Amino acid sequence: YQAQLGMPKNKKLLKLLQEPGVKALVQRVELDVLADRKLPAREQKLRHLEEELYFVLDERGHSVHLTDQGVETMSPQDPDLFIVPDISHAVHEIEHDQDLSAQQKIERRRAVEAEYAQKSETLHIIHKLLQAHAL
């Protein structure tokens, strides 16, 4: 099941899935994982299957997401690299800060917007590269 999550187009996996009963077993585990995800995080028993991978690919939804291990591996010096700031909250705080002049507010807003744009673009590129590699 982990191979299915990480590299669904792997040649060895595709060959193994042609064996009788293997595909049904993988689908049964997939259903168990989906049911497990509906539980609160502390009660999930199958969460470790995804946490051992660097990224998880959803073939049906054509989406990919980095796991905590993947984030740590790709950016050990800057763990906040993959955390996109909440731009609306940051702008709200800037606008309501009485200590800032109008010019300082504009500069801070531009800085927050630039950080948001840069991190969003970086995440988008990484996700697209992972999709292209895995699919």
Beta strands, then each sheet from edge to edge (+ up, - down):
strand 1: 55-58
strand 2: 63-66
sheet 1: 1+ 2-
end
